[in-house]
């Protein structure tokens, strides 16, 4: 992974942390370990788990992802009880988050279409998804049990 990818991951970690997420950059992120099943970034808020494969580009264009990489991301999210996203940073534009179910299977890889990137979720959308969680401690205690 180049400096650009590392910087993008660190930027995403900082932004999610500022929005109240517990965030960690994956320890195998960017490594060439073929058997690693670790996403680039994991974020948790109000028991909502999001796992991200991070991509940075200079312009809006379709992105192609290794099929095995995406399947590992999905498996990690499944085991964590979370949701998998492709996090895309286009230079000087806000982060966009594309759910993996929006990817297009093109044979040996998956494609993130340009229109899906443009229509992707933003950080505020992720925060709203987490704010709908109501902890059990917020319910009134009933004495009629």
N, C-alpha and C positions, 0 to 999 in steps of 0.2 A: 504494500500500500504506500502510496506517495504521501508527501507532506500535506497535500490538498485534502485527501481523505481523512487523515488524522485530525487536521484542523476542523473539518466539518463535523466529525464525531464529537470533538470537545465543545464546539459551539452548540450543538444540539443538547449535550449533557447540561451545559450551563443554563440554556433557555428553559429546559424542562424543570430543572431544579428551582429556578426563580418562580415557576408556576406552581410550586408545591409538590412536585413529584420527588420520590426517592429514586435516584438514577445511578446507574453504573454502566461504565463502558466495558464491553466483554473482554475478558483477558486474552482470548485468542483472536480478537478482532484484528483484521489486516494481516494475520499470519498466513503462511502457506500450508498450515496443517490441514491435510485433506479430510481427516476424520473428525475434526472439531465440529461441534454442533452448537457453538456459541454465537448468538447474534451480536451485532455491533454494539447495540445499546439496549438496555432493559430499563423500563420506567414503571414505577408503581405508585398509585395514588388511590386512597380509599378502597383498597383491595382490588383495584383494577390493574391488571398486568398488561403492559404493551411491550412487544419486542420489535426491534427495528433493524433492518438492513439499510445502511446509510449510503446514499449516492450523491455526489456533487457534480454539477455540470455547469458549463458557461452559458448555455442557452437552452430554451425549451425545445426538446426533441425526444423522440422515443428512446427508452433505455432497455437494453437487453441484459437479462440476468441468467446466470448458470442455473439450470434446472435443479441440480443437486443442492445448490446453495439455498434456493427457495424452499425446497422440501425439508431441509434441516431447520430452517427458520420456522416453518409451520409445525414441525414436530416439537421444537422447543416450546413454542406457544401452547400447543396442545397439552404438553406435560405440566406447564406452569398454570394452566387454566386461563390463559390470556389470549390476546389477539395479536396477529402478525401484520406488520406494515412495512412498506418501503418508504423510507424518509428521504425526500429529495430536496436538495438545496440548489436552486438556480441562482447564479451570481446576482447580488443586489435585490433579490426577491425573498419574500418570507418562505419558511419551510412549508412543504406540502407532504401530506401523509396519505399514501394510497394503500387501502386494504388489499391483502394478497388475492382476495377473490376477484379483484378487478384486473388481474394480470391475464394476458392472453398467451395460451400455450402455442408456441410456434415450432414444435418439434423438439429440438435439442435444447431449447432455452425458453424462457418466459419473456414476454415483451410488456413493458409499461408504456401504453400508448400516450402520446403527447397530450391528447384531450383529457385523459385520466389524471395526468400530472396537474394540468391547469385547473381541473375540477376537484383536486384532492382536498382533504381536510386540512385545517390549519391548527396551530397549537391551541387556540381558544376552543375549537371543536373537541379536542382531546380532553381539555379541562372540563367542558360541559358534560362529556360522557362520564366522567368520574364524579361529578357533583351530584348525580342522580342517586348515588348510593346512600342509603339511610342505615347507619349503624344500629344494631340492636339496642344499644344503651340509650338511644333517643326515644324509645317507646316508653310510655307510662307503665309503671308497675301496677299490675292488677292484684287486688286482694281477694278476688273471688275464685281462687284455685282450690 
